[in-house]
C-alpha cells in the first residue's frame, strides 16, 4: 500500500507508475475523497472547538438560568453535528482504504520499461544446455513411463491440473525440498518456520494478494479463510503489528509449504505435467530488513536461488522483469528460469522480489533505529528457493538417459539414501 500523503501530493507520479505497469487504479477518486475528508475534519475540529468553548462557559457563575439553557441547547445541537461529521469522516475512511488497496507499488527508477513479457531483460545465464543424441522426452512422459508420475487418479478425485507422485518420484520430491531447506538454513542464515496453510482475509490483504488477486485464490467462504498461494503470506504476517528494534533486523524466514492457485488467467498454457498446476510445493524465503538494505538483500535472494540450481547443475538464466511484468506490490523483481529440454526454452523456477514498504504499511511492520526514536516502516522481500515441482521436472528432463531412466544429480544422492538413478521400467 502506498501512503495517502504520497498519493495526495504526487498524484501524477503515481499515475505514471500505474501506466508504466499497464494497470489501472482509482487515483483521482482517492484524491477527491481525501480532499473531502480533510474538509470535514477541519469542519469537525471547528465544531469541537466551539463545543469546548461552550463547556468552559458553564463555569461562569454570573450566567442566568436562561443563558444556561441556551448554552445547553447549543451544546446539544453541536453534539449532533459533530456525531454526523465524524460518521461521514469514518465512512470516507472506509471507502478510501478500500480504494487504496487497488493502487500498485511504484517501480524502482531503474526497472526496464515494457508492455509485455517480451520486454523482460536477460541479465545473465549459467551453464550450457545439454546436447542430447536422442530426442529428449518431457518430464510427464518420463514420469508416466517410469510409473513415478500420474494424473489419472488425481484428475478423478480432484480435477485437471492435479497429479500424484509415487515411489522414487515422491522420494525425489522430498529429497529436493530437504536439500533446498538445508542450503538456506545451514548456509544462508534463514530460520525454518512451519506455518499455517489456511489464513484469514486480513493476512492475504497484508501480503498483497487481496483484493487484486481474489480470483486466483481458493476461498473457504463459510470460514472466511484462504488456502495460501505461497508461504510468503504467513511468513510476512509473522511480523504484522510488530515494532522491532534495529538489532533484530534482518529477519530471515524460510518455509516449505504447498501453494494453492487456481491459475485462472492461464487457460491453455502448460496444461500437461508439473509446470502449471493448482497445488505444488515450494521453498519460500522472506526477508524483513531496514529500508537501506533491501536492494542488497534482493541481490542475495537471487544468489541463494541460483545456489540451488548450480548445486544441481541445472542450466538457467536470470531475467529482470519490466514494469508491466512486475507483481502488484513489487518495486523490482528477478526471475531465475531453468532450461527445459523438451520445450527447448527456459521456464520460471523462482521469483525474487523487493516489496519496499508496501506490505509493511499494510501490516504495520515497523522498527526503531534507536530506543525512543519514532518507529519506521521496514522493507520486505521474498524469493522462491525454489519451486520444488518445477525443479523436479527440470531434473528429470536434464538428467534423462536414452533408455528412459533418470540419473540422480550428484548433490542429491545423499538425500536419496544413495540411490543414483531411477531405472527404466
C-alpha positions in Angstrom: 0.0 0.0 0.0 1.2 3.5 -0.9 1.0 6.3 1.7 -2.0 8.5 1.3 0.3 11.5 1.6 2.2 10.3 -1.5 -1.0 9.9 -3.5 -2.3 13.3 -2.3 0.9 15.3 -3.0 2.2 13.4 -6.1 -0.8 12.1 -7.9 0.9 12.5 -11.3 3.9 10.4 -10.3 1.6 7.6 -9.0 -0.5 7.8 -12.2 2.7 7.5 -14.3 3.8 4.4 -12.3 0.3 2.8 -12.8 0.5 3.5 -16.5 4.0 2.0 -16.8 2.7 -1.1 -15.2 -0.1 -1.2 -17.8 -2.5 -1.3 -14.8 -5.4 0.9 -13.6 -6.0 2.5 -10.2 -8.6 5.0 -8.8 -6.1 7.8 -8.1 -8.5 10.7 -9.0 -11.2 9.3 -6.8 -8.8 8.9 -3.9 -7.5 12.4 -4.2 -11.1 13.8 -4.4 -12.4 11.8 -1.4 -9.2 12.6 0.6 -9.9 16.4 0.0 -13.5 15.9 1.1 -12.4 14.1 4.2 -9.9 16.8 5.1 -12.5 19.5 4.7 -14.8 17.5 7.0 -12.0 17.1 9.6 -11.5 20.9 9.6 -15.2 21.4 10.0 -15.3 18.9 12.8 -12.4 20.5 14.6 -14.1 23.9 14.4 -17.3 22.4 15.8 -15.4 20.7 18.6 -13.6 23.9 19.5 -16.9 25.7 19.8 -18.3 22.9 21.9 -15.3 23.2 24.2 -15.8 26.9 24.4 -19.4 26.5 25.5 -18.4 23.8 28.0 -16.0 26.3 29.6 -18.7 29.0 29.7 -20.8 26.9 32.1 -18.2 27.7 34.7 -19.3 31.4 34.7 -21.3 31.8 37.9 -22.9 35.0 36.6 -24.9 33.2 33.9 -28.7 33.4 34.2 -30.9 30.3 34.0 -32.0 31.3 30.5 -28.4 31.7 29.4 -27.5 28.3 30.7 -30.4 26.8 28.9 -29.4 28.5 25.7 -25.8 27.2 26.1 -27.1 23.7 26.8 -29.3 23.8 23.7 -26.3 24.9 21.6 -24.1 22.1 23.1 -26.8 19.5 22.2 -27.0 20.8 18.7 -23.2 20.8 18.3 -23.0 17.2 19.7 -25.4 16.0 17.0 -23.5 17.9 14.3 -20.2 16.6 15.5 -21.6 13.0 15.5 -22.8 13.4 11.9 -19.5 14.9 10.7 -17.5 12.1 12.5 -19.7 9.4 10.9 -19.1 10.9 7.5 -15.4 11.0 8.1 -15.4 7.3 9.2 -17.4 6.4 6.1 -14.9 8.2 3.8 -12.0 6.5 5.6 -13.5 3.0 4.9 -14.0 4.0 1.3 -10.5 5.5 1.0 -8.9 2.4 2.5 -10.8 0.1 0.1 -9.7 2.2 -2.9 -6.0 2.4 -1.7 -5.8 -1.4 -1.7 -6.1 -1.3 -5.5 -3.1 1.0 -6.1 0.0 -0.9 -7.1 3.5 -0.1 -5.9 5.8 2.3 -7.7 8.6 0.5 -9.6 12.2 1.5 -8.9 13.6 4.1 -11.3 16.0 1.6 -12.9 13.4 -1.1 -13.7 13.2 -1.6 -17.5 10.1 -0.1 -19.2 7.9 -2.5 -21.1 4.5 -3.5 -22.1 4.7 -7.3 -22.4 6.8 -10.2 -21.1 8.8 -10.0 -24.2 10.3 -6.8 -22.8 11.9 -8.6 -19.8 15.7 -8.3 -19.9 18.1 -11.3 -19.6 20.8 -10.2 -17.2 23.0 -13.3 -17.0 23.0 -17.1 -17.5 24.7 -20.1 -16.1 25.6 -23.4 -17.6 25.2 -24.8 -21.1 22.1 -26.7 -22.1 22.9 -30.3 -22.7 23.0 -31.6 -26.3 21.2 -34.9 -26.4 22.0 -37.6 -29.0 18.3 -38.6 -28.8 15.1 -36.7 -28.8 14.5 -35.7 -25.1 11.2 -36.6 -23.6 9.0 -34.4 -21.5 9.1 -34.9 -17.7 5.4 -36.0 -17.9 6.3 -38.7 -20.5 9.3 -39.8 -18.5 7.4 -39.9 -15.2 4.5 -41.9 -16.7 6.8 -44.4 -18.4 8.7 -44.9 -15.1 5.4 -45.1 -13.1 6.5 -42.4 -10.7 4.1 -39.7 -12.0 0.4 -40.0 -12.9 -2.6 -37.8 -13.3 -5.3 -40.5 -13.7 -6.3 -40.9 -10.0 -5.7 -37.2 -9.2 -7.9 -36.0 -12.0 -10.6 -38.4 -10.9 -10.6 -37.2 -7.3 -9.6 -33.5 -7.8 -10.0 -32.5 -11.5 -7.5 -31.2 -14.0 -4.0 -29.9 -13.2 -3.6 -32.2 -10.3 -1.2 -35.2 -10.1 0.3 -37.9 -7.9 3.9 -38.9 -7.4 4.9 -42.5 -6.5 8.0 -44.4 -5.3 11.2 -42.7 -6.3 9.3 -39.8 -7.8 7.8 -38.9 -4.5 11.2 -39.7 -2.8 13.0 -37.2 -5.1 10.3 -34.5 -4.4 11.0 -34.9 -0.7 14.8 -35.0 -1.2 14.8 -31.8 -3.3 12.8 -30.0 -0.6 15.1 -31.1 2.2 18.1 -30.3 0.0 16.9 -26.7 -0.5 16.0 -26.1 3.1 19.4 -27.4 4.3 21.1 -24.9 2.0 19.0 -21.9 3.1 19.1 -22.7 6.8 22.6 -24.0 7.2 24.4 -21.8 4.7 22.3 -18.7 4.1 21.1 -18.0 7.7 17.4 -18.5 7.4 15.2 -19.8 10.2 12.9 -22.5 9.1 9.3 -21.9 10.0 6.3 -24.3 10.0 3.3 -22.1 9.1 -0.5 -22.4 8.6 -1.7 -23.3 5.2 -5.1 -21.5 5.8 -5.2 -17.8 6.6 -7.8 -15.2 7.2 -8.6 -12.5 4.6 -6.6 -9.8 6.5 -3.4 -11.9 6.2 -4.0 -12.0 2.4 -4.6 -8.2 2.3 -1.3 -7.6 4.2 0.8 -9.6 1.8 -0.9 -8.0 -1.2 -2.9 -11.0 -2.6 -6.2 -9.3 -1.8 -8.2 -7.7 -3.2 -6.4 -7.7 -6.5 -5.9 -11.5 -7.0 -9.0 -12.9 -5.3 -10.0 -14.9 -8.4 -6.7 -16.8 -8.3 -7.1 -17.9 -4.7 -9.0 -20.8 -3.2 -11.6 -19.4 -0.7 -13.5 -21.1 2.1 -16.5 -18.8 2.3 -18.0 -20.3 5.5 -14.9 -19.7 7.5 -13.7 -16.6 5.5 -10.3 -18.3 5.0 -8.0 -18.8 2.1 -5.6 -21.7 1.1 -2.2 -20.0 0.9 -1.0 -19.3 -2.7 2.6 -19.1 -1.3 4.3 -19.4 2.1 5.1 -15.7 1.6 1.7 -14.9 3.0 2.1 -16.4 6.5 5.8 -15.6 6.6 5.2 -11.9 6.1 2.3 -12.0 8.6 4.7 -13.3 11.3 5.8 -9.7 11.8 2.5 -8.0 11.4 1.6 -5.4 14.1 5.1 -5.5 15.4 7.7 -2.9 16.3 11.2 -4.3 16.0 14.5 -2.9 17.3 17.2 -2.2 14.8 19.4 -5.0 16.2 16.6 -7.5 15.4 17.0 -6.9 11.7 17.2 -8.5 9.3 14.8 -11.3 10.0 15.2 -14.3 7.7 12.4 -16.8 7.4 12.2 -19.9 5.2 9.4 -22.4 4.9 8.4 -25.4 2.8 4.7 -25.4 2.1 2.1 -26.4 -0.6 1.0 -23.5 -2.7 -2.6 -23.4 -4.0 -3.5 -21.4 -7.1 -6.4 -21.5 -9.4 -4.3 -20.3 -12.3 -7.4 -18.5 -13.6 -5.5 -16.5 -16.2 -3.5 -19.4 -17.6 -6.0 -21.4 -19.6 -4.4 -23.5 -22.3 -0.8 -22.8 -21.0 1.4 -25.7 -20.0 -1.6 -27.9 -19.2 0.4 -31.2 -19.0 3.0 -32.0 -16.4 4.3 -30.1 -13.4 4.8 -26.7 -14.9 1.4 -25.1 -14.2 -0.7 -26.9 -11.6 -3.2 -26.0 -8.9 -1.1 -27.4 -6.0 2.6 -27.6 -5.7 5.3 -27.5 -3.1 7.7 -24.6 -2.8 10.5 -23.5 -0.5 10.0 -19.8 0.2 12.4 -17.2 1.7 11.2 -13.9 3.2 13.4 -11.1 4.5 12.4 -8.3 6.8 15.1 -5.6 6.8 15.9 -1.9 7.1 15.0 0.1 4.0 18.6 1.0 3.1 19.5 -2.7 3.0 16.7 -4.0 0.7 18.5 -3.6 -2.6 21.4 -5.7 -1.3 19.0 -8.3 0.0 17.3 -8.7 -3.3 20.7 -9.5 -4.9 21.3 -12.0 -2.2 18.0 -13.7 -2.7 18.7 -14.2 -6.3 22.1 -15.7 -5.5 20.5 -18.0 -2.9 18.1 -19.4 -5.6 21.0 -19.7 -8.0 22.9 -21.8 -5.4 20.2 -24.5 -5.5 20.3 -24.6 -9.3 24.1 -24.6 -9.5 24.4 -27.4 -7.0 22.0 -29.5 -9.1 23.9 -28.4 -12.3 20.8 -27.2 -14.0 21.4 -24.6 -16.7 19.4 -21.4 -16.1 19.2 -17.7 -16.9 18.1 -14.7 -14.8 15.6 -12.2 -16.1 14.9 -8.7 -14.8 11.2 -8.1 -15.1 10.0 -5.0 -16.9 7.4 -2.6 -15.4 4.4 -4.4 -17.0 5.5 -7.7 -15.6 6.1 -6.7 -12.0 3.8 -8.1 -9.4 1.3 -5.8 -7.8 3.4 -4.9 -4.7 6.8 -5.3 -6.2 9.3 -2.5 -6.9 11.9 -4.7 -8.5 12.0 -8.4 -9.4 14.3 -11.0 -10.9 13.1 -14.4 -12.2 15.6 -17.3 -12.5 14.5 -19.6 -15.3 15.6 -23.2 -15.7 16.3 -24.9 -19.0 13.7 -27.4 -20.0 15.0 -29.7 -22.9 11.6 -30.9 -24.1 10.3 -27.4 -24.5 13.6 -26.1 -25.9 13.3 -23.0 -23.7 13.7 -21.6 -20.2 10.9 -21.8 -17.7 10.5 -19.8 -14.5 11.5 -21.7 -11.4 12.0 -18.8 -8.9 10.9 -15.3 -8.4 12.8 -12.9 -6.2 11.1 -9.5 -5.3 11.7 -6.4 -3.3 8.3 -5.1 -2.0 9.7 -1.9 -0.4 7.4 -0.8 2.4 4.3 -1.9 0.6 3.5 -4.9 2.8 4.9 -3.2 5.9 2.4 -0.4 5.6 -0.5 -2.8 5.2 0.7 -5.0 8.1 2.0 -2.2 10.3 5.5 -3.8 10.4 7.9 -1.2 11.9 11.3 -0.8 13.6 13.1 1.7 15.7 16.6 2.9 14.7 17.3 3.6 18.3 15.5 3.4 21.7 13.0 6.3 21.9 13.1 7.1 18.2 9.9 7.1 16.1 9.0 3.8 14.5 9.7 3.5 10.8 8.4 1.0 8.2 10.6 -1.9 7.3 11.1 -3.3 3.8 10.1 -6.9 3.0 11.4 -9.2 0.3 10.6 -12.7 -0.9 12.1 -15.3 -3.1 11.4 -18.9 -4.2 14.2 -21.1 -3.2 12.9 -22.8 -5.4 9.6 -24.3 -6.7 10.0 -28.0 -5.9 7.7 -29.4 -8.6 9.3 -27.4 -11.4 12.8 -28.3 -10.1 11.7 -32.0 -10.1 10.6 -31.6 -13.7 13.9 -29.9 -14.7 16.0 -32.7 -13.0 14.0 -35.4 -14.8 14.4 -33.7 -18.2 18.0 -32.6 -17.9 19.2 -35.9 -16.4 17.3 -38.3 -18.6 19.0 -41.1 -20.5 18.3 -42.6 -23.8 16.7 -45.7 -22.3 14.2 -43.6 -20.4 16.0 -43.8 -17.0 16.9 -40.8 -14.9 20.3 -40.1 -13.4 20.2 -38.6 -9.9 22.3 -35.4 -9.6 25.4 -36.0 -7.5 24.5 -33.4 -4.9 21.1 -35.1 -4.4 22.3 -38.7 -3.9 22.9 -38.3 -0.2 19.3 -37.1 0.1 18.1 -40.1 -1.9 19.7 -42.6 0.5 22.4 -43.4 -2.0 20.1 -44.0 -5.0 22.0 -42.9 -8.1 19.3 -43.4 -10.7 15.7 -44.1 -11.4 15.9 -47.1 -13.6 13.9 -47.6 -16.7 10.7 -49.7 -16.2 
